[in-house]
Amino acid sequence: MILPVPRRRAGPPLPRSGRPALRPALPMRFRRTRLLIVGCGDVGLRAAAALPARVRVLALSSSPARYPELRARGIAPLAGNLDQPTSLRRLASLAPRVLHLAPPPGQGEGDPRTRALLRALARGSAQSPGAGFGYGIALVYGSTSGVYGDCAGALIDETRTPRPLSARARRRVAAERMLRDWGRHGAQRRVSILRIPGIYAPDRPGGTPRERLLAGTPTLRAEDDVYTSHIHADDLARACLAALWRGRAHRIYHASDDTRLKLGDYLDLAAERYGLPSAPRLTRAQAEQALTPERMSFLRESRQLDNRRLKQELRLRLRHPTVVQGL
């Protein structure tokens, strides 16, 4: 028995080329998720490595020498330099999620790098409302806990008013203000800020106090010592990703672990772990004479960070809850 050939349903006419017309692009939810990392150093690389294969990672880089390394890690390099705004034109509509880990310049009071990035992202949103940013953009910025200045050892949460003491911290405050203002004045922009303390990891270059102990660099005696906070680099990378997917708009989070130690006690713990001599202890007056101004600037600030938002809102379970485990 020969079955009749089904008749083709009427449809749109073929184009003159005789080929079927292309189907419309898939909705954004069916495309591969894209993430742009700006400032893809150690933490950015760790964040990229922690992502599933369905996320395509791009990294802005001004150094062609880094391209092979990035590609070897499954990251697509994108040529651009935050100090050259005209090189950022390709950022338009590249990714709906942006991890901004680039620091401000080493001098001045503002952050022209963040300003250039935000202008490029805004330009992409305006020019291509149906691609990428038109569906909304989530941006996470890695700031510093140094914006608080000296808190006399108090345990503080994210509602504490910033009072930066150094020019370095003032530049971070300027970047935070630009980012929050940019988020509030644009449609479908979600900006979250991580305030980050000291980052460490055994496999991070200069990421443990081992070098400091080997060099015999002194620290303050117990009476003059300051509280410092810490975060393992792997936990920080996971915090960045949690904020990208779960962070609230215009929200600040302390990306800190549960450690409650003064700096000298932290160094003593590290010396015990590594089997090294403890760091020499000095009075504050002696330290002013022996240490560099930059290192001394950290010894003028004492604070402890409350990280409940990190654990409750971002639902991040720290793999290294204190430096005891992390070291």
C-alpha positions as CSV (number, residue, x, y, z in Angstrom):
1,M,0.0,0.0,0.0
2,I,1.4,3.4,-1.0
3,L,0.7,6.1,1.5
4,P,-0.1,9.5,0.1
5,V,2.6,12.1,0.4
6,P,1.5,14.8,2.9
7,R,1.0,18.1,1.4
8,R,3.3,20.9,2.6
9,R,1.5,23.5,4.6
10,A,1.4,27.0,3.2
11,G,4.1,29.2,4.7
12,P,6.1,32.3,4.0
13,P,7.5,32.4,0.5
14,L,11.2,31.5,0.0
15,P,13.6,34.3,-0.6
16,R,15.0,34.8,-4.1
17,S,18.0,32.8,-3.2
18,G,15.8,29.7,-2.8
19,R,17.0,29.1,0.8
20,P,14.7,29.2,3.8
21,A,14.7,32.4,5.8
22,L,16.7,32.3,9.0
23,R,14.8,31.7,12.2
24,P,14.7,34.6,14.7
25,A,17.4,34.5,17.4
26,L,16.6,32.4,20.4
27,P,15.3,34.3,23.5
28,M,18.1,35.2,26.0
29,R,17.1,32.5,28.5
30,F,17.9,29.8,25.9
31,R,21.3,31.2,25.0
32,R,24.6,30.4,26.7
33,T,25.1,32.7,29.7
34,R,28.0,35.2,29.3
35,L,30.1,36.8,32.1
36,L,32.6,39.6,31.5
37,I,35.5,39.8,34.0
38,V,37.2,43.2,34.2
39,G,40.5,42.9,36.1
40,C,41.0,39.1,35.6
41,G,43.8,38.5,38.1
42,D,44.1,35.7,40.6
43,V,40.5,36.1,42.0
44,G,39.0,36.5,38.6
45,L,40.7,33.3,37.4
46,R,39.4,31.4,40.4
47,A,35.9,32.7,39.8
48,A,36.1,31.6,36.2
49,A,37.3,28.1,37.2
50,A,34.4,27.7,39.6
51,L,31.7,28.3,36.9
52,P,29.9,25.5,35.0
53,A,30.6,24.9,31.3
54,R,27.3,26.6,30.3
55,V,28.7,30.0,31.3
56,R,30.9,31.6,28.6
57,V,33.6,33.8,30.3
58,L,35.2,36.8,28.6
59,A,38.0,38.8,30.2
60,L,39.0,42.4,29.3
61,S,42.8,42.5,28.9
62,S,45.3,45.1,27.7
63,S,48.1,42.6,27.5
64,P,48.2,40.3,24.4
65,A,50.8,38.3,26.2
66,R,48.1,37.0,28.5
67,Y,45.8,35.8,25.8
68,P,47.3,32.3,25.6
69,E,46.9,31.8,29.4
70,L,43.3,33.0,29.3
71,R,42.4,30.8,26.4
72,A,44.0,27.8,28.0
73,R,41.6,28.4,31.0
74,G,38.6,28.5,28.7
75,I,38.3,32.3,28.9
76,A,37.9,34.4,25.7
77,P,40.2,37.5,25.9
78,L,38.8,40.8,24.8
79,A,41.3,43.6,23.9
80,G,40.7,46.8,25.9
81,N,42.3,49.2,28.4
82,L,40.4,51.0,31.1
83,D,42.9,53.8,30.8
84,Q,42.1,54.2,27.1
85,P,38.3,54.6,26.9
86,T,38.1,54.5,23.1
87,S,39.3,50.9,23.3
88,L,36.2,49.9,25.3
89,R,33.7,50.2,22.4
90,R,33.5,46.5,22.0
91,L,32.0,46.1,25.4
92,A,28.6,47.1,24.1
93,S,26.1,44.3,24.7
94,L,28.7,41.6,25.4
95,A,27.4,40.0,28.6
96,P,24.5,40.5,31.0
97,R,26.8,39.9,34.0
98,V,30.0,41.8,34.8
99,L,32.6,41.2,37.5
100,H,34.6,44.4,38.0
101,L,37.8,43.7,39.9
102,A,40.0,46.3,38.4
103,P,41.6,48.7,41.0
104,P,41.6,52.5,40.6
105,P,44.8,54.2,39.4
106,G,47.6,54.5,42.0
107,Q,47.1,58.3,42.3
108,G,44.5,60.9,42.2
109,E,41.2,61.2,44.2
110,G,38.7,59.6,41.7
111,D,38.5,56.5,39.6
112,P,38.5,57.3,35.9
113,R,38.8,53.6,35.1
114,T,35.4,52.8,36.6
115,R,33.9,55.9,34.9
116,A,35.2,54.7,31.5
117,L,33.8,51.2,32.1
118,L,30.3,52.4,33.1
119,R,30.1,54.8,30.1
120,A,31.0,51.9,27.8
121,L,28.4,49.6,29.4
122,A,25.7,52.4,29.3
123,R,26.5,53.0,25.6
124,G,26.0,49.3,24.9
125,S,22.7,49.3,26.7
126,A,21.4,52.3,24.7
127,Q,22.6,51.2,21.3
128,S,21.5,47.5,21.5
129,P,18.4,47.4,23.8
130,G,17.5,43.9,22.5
131,A,20.9,42.3,23.0
132,G,22.5,41.5,26.3
133,F,21.9,44.5,28.5
134,G,18.4,45.2,27.3
135,Y,17.4,42.1,29.4
136,G,19.1,43.5,32.5
137,I,22.7,43.7,33.7
138,A,24.1,42.4,37.0
139,L,27.4,44.1,38.0
140,V,29.5,43.1,41.0
141,Y,32.3,45.4,42.2
142,G,35.2,44.3,44.4
143,S,35.9,47.2,46.7
144,T,37.9,47.2,50.0
145,S,37.1,47.3,53.7
146,G,39.6,50.1,53.9
147,V,36.8,52.5,53.1
148,Y,35.8,52.5,56.8
149,G,39.1,53.8,58.1
150,D,39.8,53.2,61.8
151,C,36.9,51.8,63.8
152,A,38.9,51.3,67.0
153,G,38.5,47.5,66.8
154,A,34.7,47.6,66.7
155,L,32.6,44.9,65.0
156,I,30.8,46.7,62.2
157,D,28.2,45.9,59.6
158,E,27.5,47.3,56.1
159,T,25.5,50.3,57.5
160,R,28.7,51.9,58.9
161,T,29.4,55.2,57.2
162,P,32.7,55.1,55.3
163,R,35.5,57.4,56.6
164,P,38.5,56.6,54.5
165,L,41.9,57.7,55.9
166,S,44.1,57.0,52.8
167,A,43.9,58.3,49.3
168,R,43.8,54.6,48.2
169,A,40.5,54.1,50.1
170,R,39.1,57.5,49.0
171,R,39.4,56.3,45.4
172,R,37.5,53.2,46.3
173,V,34.7,55.3,47.8
174,A,34.5,57.4,44.7
175,A,34.2,54.2,42.6
176,E,31.4,52.9,44.9
177,R,29.4,56.1,44.5
178,M,29.7,56.1,40.8
179,L,28.6,52.5,40.6
180,R,25.6,52.9,42.9
181,D,24.5,56.1,41.1
182,W,24.9,54.3,37.7
183,G,22.7,51.4,39.0
184,R,20.0,53.7,40.3
185,H,19.7,55.8,37.2
186,G,19.5,53.1,34.5
187,A,16.7,50.6,33.7
188,Q,17.3,47.0,34.8
189,R,20.7,47.5,36.4
190,R,21.6,45.6,39.5
191,V,24.8,46.7,41.2
192,S,26.2,44.9,44.2
193,I,29.4,45.8,46.1
194,L,31.8,43.5,48.0
195,R,34.0,45.1,50.6
196,I,37.0,42.9,50.8
197,P,39.6,42.7,53.6
198,G,43.0,40.9,53.3
199,I,43.0,38.1,50.7
200,Y,45.2,35.0,51.3
201,A,45.7,31.5,50.0
202,P,48.6,29.1,50.1
203,D,48.8,29.1,46.3
204,R,48.3,32.8,45.8
205,P,51.4,34.8,45.0
206,G,52.3,36.7,48.2
207,G,49.0,35.3,49.6
208,T,50.3,34.1,52.9
209,P,52.3,35.8,55.7
210,R,55.2,33.4,55.0
211,E,57.2,36.0,53.1
212,R,56.7,38.5,55.8
213,L,57.8,36.1,58.5
214,L,60.9,35.0,56.4
215,A,61.8,38.7,56.0
216,G,61.5,39.3,59.7
217,T,59.2,42.3,59.2
218,P,58.1,43.5,62.6
219,T,54.5,44.2,63.8
220,L,52.9,46.0,66.7
221,R,53.1,44.9,70.3
222,A,49.9,43.6,71.8
223,E,49.0,46.9,73.5
224,D,49.1,48.8,70.2
225,D,47.9,46.0,67.9
226,V,45.0,46.3,65.5
227,Y,42.2,43.9,64.4
228,T,42.4,42.8,60.8
229,S,40.0,40.7,58.7
230,H,40.6,38.0,56.1
231,I,39.1,36.0,53.3
232,H,40.5,33.0,51.5
233,A,40.9,33.6,47.7
234,D,38.7,30.6,46.8
235,D,35.9,31.8,49.1
236,L,36.2,35.3,47.7
237,A,35.8,34.0,44.2
238,R,32.7,32.1,45.3
239,A,31.4,35.2,46.9
240,C,31.8,37.1,43.7
241,L,29.7,34.5,41.8
242,A,27.1,34.4,44.6
243,A,26.7,38.2,44.4
244,L,26.3,38.0,40.6
245,W,23.4,35.6,40.7
246,R,21.9,36.4,44.1
247,G,23.0,39.9,45.1
248,R,20.4,42.5,45.7
249,A,20.4,45.8,43.9
250,H,22.5,48.6,45.4
251,R,23.5,46.2,48.2
252,I,26.9,46.1,50.0
253,Y,28.3,42.8,51.4
254,H,31.3,42.2,53.6
255,A,33.3,39.4,51.8
256,S,35.0,38.3,55.0
257,D,35.5,35.1,57.0
258,D,34.7,34.5,60.7
259,T,38.2,35.3,62.0
260,R,38.5,37.5,65.1
261,L,42.2,38.1,65.5
262,K,44.6,40.9,65.9
263,L,47.3,41.1,63.3
264,G,50.1,40.0,65.6
265,D,48.1,36.9,66.7
266,Y,47.5,36.1,63.1
267,L,51.2,36.3,62.3
268,D,51.9,34.1,65.4
269,L,49.5,31.5,64.2
270,A,51.1,31.5,60.8
271,A,54.6,31.2,62.3
272,E,53.4,28.1,64.3
273,R,51.9,26.6,61.1
274,Y,55.0,27.2,59.0
275,G,57.5,26.4,61.7
276,L,59.1,29.9,61.5
277,P,60.1,32.5,64.1
278,S,57.4,34.9,65.2
279,A,57.5,38.5,63.9
280,P,59.3,41.0,66.2
281,R,57.0,43.2,68.2
282,L,57.4,47.0,68.3
283,T,55.8,49.9,70.0
284,R,53.8,52.2,67.7
285,A,56.5,54.8,67.9
286,Q,59.1,52.3,66.9
287,A,57.0,51.0,64.1
288,E,56.6,54.5,62.7
289,Q,60.4,54.6,62.3
290,A,60.9,51.1,61.0
291,L,58.1,50.5,58.6
292,T,57.2,52.0,55.3
293,P,54.4,54.6,55.2
294,E,52.2,52.2,53.1
295,R,52.6,49.3,55.6
296,M,52.1,51.7,58.5
297,S,48.8,52.9,57.0
298,F,47.3,49.5,57.6
299,L,48.5,49.5,61.2
300,R,46.5,52.7,61.9
301,E,43.1,51.0,61.2
302,S,41.4,48.5,63.4
303,R,38.1,46.9,62.7
304,Q,36.2,43.6,62.6
305,L,33.7,42.8,59.8
306,D,30.2,41.4,60.4
307,N,29.6,38.9,57.5
308,R,26.0,37.9,58.2
309,R,24.7,39.4,55.0
310,L,27.2,37.3,53.0
311,K,26.0,34.1,54.6
312,Q,22.3,34.8,54.9
313,E,21.4,36.8,51.8
314,L,24.0,35.3,49.4
315,R,23.7,31.9,51.1
316,L,27.5,31.4,50.9
317,R,28.9,28.6,53.1
318,L,32.6,29.4,53.7
319,R,34.9,26.5,52.9
320,H,37.6,28.2,55.0
321,P,35.6,29.9,57.8
322,T,38.8,31.1,59.6
323,V,42.5,31.4,59.0
324,V,43.0,28.4,61.2
325,Q,41.6,26.2,58.4
326,G,42.8,28.4,55.5
327,L,46.4,28.6,56.4
